[in-house]
Amino acid sequence: MNFLKQIFLPIAIVVLSVFLLFAAYNDVKRETINQLNVEQLTHAKQAAKGIQIFFSEYENLLNYLAAQNSVIELDENGKQIINNFFYSHAFTLKAITRIDDKGKIIYTVPNNSKFVGQNISYQEHVQRILETHKKTVSDVFETVQGYRSIAYYVPVFKNGVFKGGLAVLVPFDSLAKYYLKNIRVRKSGFAYTVSQKGIMIYTPLEKHNYKNVFNIFSNSPSAIAMLKKAIKGESGTTFYELSNQEGVSNKFCAVYFPVKIADRYWSIIVSTPESEILSTMKGFITKWVVIVFLLTLGTSVYLYYILKAKAIVKEELKRKKAEEALIQSEQKFKTLFQTAGDAIFLVELDGRIIEVNNSASEKFGYSREEFLQMTTMELNLPGNEDKVLERVETMKKKGELYFETVYLSKGGEQIPVEVSGKLIDYENRKITLGIVRDISLRKKQESELIKSKEEAEKANRLKSEFLAQISHEIRSPLNVILGFSELIRDELKENLTQKTTNSFKAIDTAGRRIIRTVELILNMSELHVGTYEPSPKRFDLVKDLLKNIFKEYEFSAIKKGLEFKILV
């Protein structure tokens, strides 16, 4: 019996250890994959949010432009507004185009006359806006200007009637590179974007760009299954396999997350080879092989120490993972904090500034050391103390706050800013994380747009006043002439010949025709500026219209020897 124990007990210990090794391996592998998926999903969400914000801002600006009467009518002032808008955003746009309700280009910037008048209603996204009269976004397509781009359209209406669309053409490759190119998970994990129709909008592997993803992944059923879910606007995690040129199959861990843009869905997919995930576990596997080898040479007395060693190894692994996660998190926060384009402040609830990033120093002129001796009250304009205190109380109650204000730089310059604040936990206490964005350029552009609108309205008003004055100056003398003509005719009524009677009729007809022409000019002016109010009423076609026309042209017909009469 003792012999059997001496034989089988080490074997049982080894078998048990192998089983524990396998279970621990699976636990670590599952936890590692879960951690990787969280990291990949975070990257995908951040990229999706950035792209949505980008298009949302342009949607708001386009809607504002599309509501301007001069842009709707596309007069010279409207063209100037479109030009100003484009050249103030030329660093992110390729063009801005205005189409009519038939899908023809009626204006485009950069201006090129050969494109004006071209009918682009064959383009799928143009067909959508012509049919739905709603905002829409295209896939990457070949523009008539000869480059690949993405078009974002908003409808243009006048008094509720569809008048076409206004679109910006965005070079998505540069936009995608900004939000997606820098996504790196492990050594070779990367991100790519797929449209709702299954077109590869962006991938670091440029040879696959703008191709159908179902053709690219045609040899991978698992990838096809993932892509079918992705283009439906779903999100999730999965594994898929791909074979390289040598026929070797590689397994990838991927997450997919939707991006809702106008009436379309895109999907951002972040993918990492499984081999890179497993490579992080080599040290763990090596330790367990050593332990198993020692167990095969030991006896039952070592069982206690082996189990204890396993527990120590697990705790050590957890501690290292926690330390690594903390270091990575701190490094990531520090990198994002210092490289952010907006000014970022960490502020105590009493207003004392405890940390700032480089952008804050660059925008406001204070060094970090100077900021740490200041409060947010010193950045505000004098007299705004009550507002600042009110915002602090709102922040304490709601936990977040968004507002626009004006801050003072060190040199006394007033800088319009957009402030987004949120309460966060920091070293066991609540502080405010404030992101401050300089909106000077946006305010300037808004001011210029308002000024342009006011100037256009002033021009229309002056035109109407001028026409009204001209009408008065013409009608007053004509009414005098017609009045005196009627008096002379009545005075000479007994001595009038047929020729003289016809002459008086000609004077009266011509005068009233001039007055009616002036009134029509005034009505056309009112129609042009949208102030004409129609007044429908019933009238007798023969008595009120045809007989007046007959009287107006009767003398001319008689003079020319024509027979002219009304037949009813």
Secondary structure, 3 states (H helix, E strand, C coil): CHHHHHHHHHHHHHHHHHHHHHHHHHHHHHHHHHHHHHHHHHHHHHHHHHHHHHHHHHHHHHHHHHCCHHHHHCCHHHHHHHHHHHHHCCCCCCEEEEECCCCEEEEEECCCCCCCCCECCCCHHHHHHHHHCCCEECCCEECCCCCEEEEEEEEEEECCEEEEEEEEEECHHHHHHHHHHCCCECCCEEEEEEECCCEEEECCCHHHCCCEHHHHCCCCHHHHHHHHHHCCCCCEEEEEEEECCCCCEEEEEEEEEEEEECCEEEEEEEEEEHHHHHHCCHHHHHHHHHHHHHHHHCCHHHHHHHHHHHHHHHHHHHHHHHHHHHHHHHHHHHHHHHHCCCEEEEECCCCEEEEECHHHHHHHCCCHHHHCCCEHHHHECCCCHHHHHHHHHHHHHHCEEEEEEEEECCCCCEEEEEEEEEEEEECCEEEEEEEEEECHHHHHHHHHHHHHHHHHHHHHHHHHHHHHHHHHHHHHHHHHHHHHHHHHHHHCHHHCCHHHHHHHHHHHHHHHHHHHHHHHHHHHHHHHHCCCCCCCCCCCHHHHHHHHHHHHHHHHHHHCCCCCCCCC
